[in-house]
């Protein structure tokens, strides 16, 4: 079974970043928190995906 956690985290992070742009445009509170949460999710999802790809490539 393929691991879907990495790509899911990455997509969720990108969606959070896009949502934070909407927060910034409408001057809503919490835009920075949503942005950084999205950045961390996208970063961890990308790293996780690459590590799983390398692990599957070697095995």
N, CA, C and O of each residue as an XYZ file, in Angstrom:
236
protein
N       0.832     -1.180      0.000
C       0.000      0.000      0.000
C       0.883      1.252      0.000
O       1.835      1.356      0.773
N       0.557      2.172     -0.859
C       1.345      3.392     -0.942
C       0.975      4.337      0.204
O      -0.168      4.381      0.659
N       1.963      5.075      0.644
C       1.740      6.029      1.720
C       1.242      7.347      1.137
O       1.904      7.930      0.279
N       0.107      7.815      1.582
C      -0.505      9.040      1.059
C      -0.330     10.227      2.004
O      -0.822     11.316      1.710
N       0.360     10.041      3.136
C       0.485     11.110      4.119
C       1.266     12.302      3.583
O       0.853     13.443      3.784
N       2.370     12.066      2.915
C       3.206     13.148      2.403
C       2.490     14.047      1.408
O       2.436     15.261      1.603
N       1.937     13.470      0.339
C       1.224     14.321     -0.624
C       0.004     15.014     -0.022
O      -0.318     16.143     -0.393
N      -0.673     14.341      0.907
C      -1.837     14.953      1.549
C      -1.422     16.163      2.378
O      -2.072     17.207      2.325
N      -0.347     16.025      3.141
C       0.150     17.162      3.929
C       0.583     18.308      3.025
O       0.335     19.473      3.333
N       1.227     17.980      1.915
C       1.679     19.009      0.990
C       0.495     19.783      0.411
O       0.508     21.014      0.394
N      -0.514     19.077     -0.056
C      -1.690     19.728     -0.630
C      -2.431     20.539      0.425
O      -2.887     21.648      0.147
N      -2.554     19.997      1.628
C      -3.199     20.724      2.715
C      -2.437     22.003      3.040
O      -3.047     23.042      3.294
N      -1.110     21.935      3.034
C      -0.295     23.116      3.294
C      -0.479     24.188      2.236
O      -0.585     25.372      2.557
N      -0.518     23.778      0.980
C      -0.734     24.747     -0.105
C      -2.103     25.401      0.031
O      -2.241     26.603     -0.195
N      -3.113     24.620      0.398
C      -4.446     25.189      0.592
C      -4.468     26.176      1.763
O      -5.147     27.201      1.695
N      -3.739     25.877      2.822
C      -3.633     26.821      3.942
C      -2.968     28.120      3.498
O      -3.398     29.205      3.890
N      -1.929     28.013      2.689
C      -1.236     29.219      2.213
C      -2.172     30.064      1.352
O      -2.201     31.288      1.485
N      -2.935     29.417      0.471
C      -3.902     30.155     -0.345
C      -4.980     30.797      0.524
O      -5.410     31.919      0.257
N      -5.415     30.086      1.562
C      -6.412     30.633      2.477
C      -5.851     31.839      3.218
O      -6.574     32.806      3.456
N      -4.592     31.796      3.580
C      -4.002     32.938      4.286
C      -3.955     34.169      3.386
O      -4.068     35.295      3.871
N      -3.789     33.966      2.080
C      -3.837     35.108      1.156
C      -5.212     35.771      1.191
O      -5.316     36.997      1.157
N      -6.254     34.966      1.258
C      -7.610     35.517      1.359
C      -7.763     36.264      2.691
O      -8.389     37.323      2.742
N      -7.192     35.712      3.763
C      -7.243     36.383      5.070
C      -6.544     37.738      4.992
O      -7.053     38.733      5.509
N      -5.362     37.776      4.337
C      -4.621     39.033      4.213
C      -5.413     40.071      3.431
O      -5.471     41.237      3.821
N      -6.030     39.643      2.316
C      -6.766     40.589      1.476
C      -7.975     41.168      2.207
O      -8.327     42.329      2.001
N      -8.612     40.360      3.064
C      -9.804     40.817      3.775
C      -9.489     41.356      5.167
O     -10.400     41.645      5.943
N      -8.200     41.491      5.485
C      -7.738     42.034      6.767
C      -8.314     41.275      7.955
O      -8.754     41.878      8.934
N      -8.307     39.952      7.861
C      -8.795     39.113      8.949
C      -7.645     38.729      9.869
O      -6.490     38.665      9.449
N      -7.975     38.478     11.109
C      -6.945     38.053     12.067
C      -6.544     36.605     11.808
O      -7.320     35.824     11.256
N      -5.361     36.267     12.202
C      -4.885     34.899     12.085
C      -4.245     34.555     10.751
O      -3.947     33.389     10.494
N      -4.030     35.540      9.904
C      -3.464     35.254      8.589
C      -2.046     34.697      8.700
O      -1.671     33.789      7.958
N      -1.262     35.242      9.627
C       0.111     34.741      9.783
C       0.131     33.323     10.309
O       0.939     32.505      9.869
N      -0.752     33.027     11.246
C      -0.800     31.669     11.804
C      -1.184     30.672     10.719
O      -0.585     29.603     10.610
N      -2.184     31.025      9.918
C      -2.615     30.130      8.841
C      -1.492     29.963      7.819
O      -1.271     28.863      7.314
N      -0.779     31.054      7.510
C       0.324     30.968      6.547
C       1.420     30.036      7.058
O       1.864     29.147      6.332
N       1.859     30.231      8.297
C       2.951     29.420      8.822
C       2.522     27.970      9.022
O       3.326     27.054      8.848
N       1.268     27.761      9.384
C       0.765     26.398      9.496
C       0.802     25.727      8.120
O       1.178     24.560      8.004
N       0.415     26.462      7.089
C       0.469     25.936      5.733
C       1.888     25.674      5.276
O       2.161     24.667      4.624
N       2.801     26.586      5.619
C       4.198     26.407      5.241
C       4.776     25.152      5.890
O       5.458     24.369      5.228
N       4.510     24.961      7.168
C       5.034     23.793      7.877
C       4.434     22.503      7.304
O       5.152     21.526      7.094
N       3.121     22.499      7.052
C       2.486     21.303      6.477
C       3.063     20.984      5.096
O       3.367     19.828      4.801
N       3.213     22.004      4.257
C       3.751     21.784      2.914
C       5.200     21.303      2.983
O       5.591     20.407      2.235
N       5.990     21.887      3.866
C       7.392     21.501      4.013
C       7.509     20.053      4.488
O       8.250     19.261      3.906
N       6.770     19.711      5.553
C       6.835     18.350      6.079
C       6.283     17.340      5.078
O       6.817     16.239      4.943
N       5.217     17.713      4.380
C       4.662     16.821      3.365
C       5.627     16.578      2.223
O       5.735     15.459      1.720
N       6.332     17.626      1.812
C       7.328     17.475      0.752
C       8.490     16.603      1.183
O       8.920     15.721      0.441
N       8.995     16.847      2.377
C      10.103     16.036      2.900
C       9.674     14.578      3.036
O      10.405     13.669      2.643
N       8.481     14.363      3.599
C       7.977     12.996      3.787
C       7.834     12.278      2.442
O       8.179     11.103      2.321
N       7.325     12.991      1.433
C       7.155     12.397      0.102
C       8.497     12.002     -0.503
O       8.634     10.914     -1.062
N       9.476     12.876     -0.393
C      10.803     12.586     -0.938
C      11.434     11.405     -0.216
O      12.027     10.535     -0.854
N      11.313     11.363      1.118
C      11.880     10.244      1.872
C      11.211      8.924      1.499
O      11.889      7.906      1.361
N       9.898      8.930      1.335
C       9.201      7.714      0.931
C       9.593      7.297     -0.484
O       9.720      6.107     -0.772
N       9.783      8.277     -1.364
C      10.199      7.980     -2.742
C      11.569      7.335     -2.756
O      11.794      6.357     -3.470
N      12.497      7.885     -1.961
C      13.853      7.319     -1.887
C      13.804      5.910     -1.280
O      14.488      5.002     -1.752
N      12.997      5.740     -0.241
C      12.877      4.419      0.397
C      12.316      3.384     -0.571
O      12.805      2.255     -0.622
N      11.296      3.756     -1.337
C      10.705      2.822     -2.314
C      11.629      2.560     -3.485
O      11.615      1.471     -4.058
N      12.440      3.557     -3.848
C      13.371      3.399     -4.970
C      14.473      2.404     -4.608
O      14.893      1.612     -5.452
N      14.943      2.439     -3.365
C      16.017      1.545     -2.944
C      15.516      0.113     -2.760
O      16.242     -0.846     -3.022
N      14.263     -0.022     -2.304
C      13.739     -1.363     -1.993
C      13.196     -2.034     -3.147
O      12.722     -3.164     -3.038
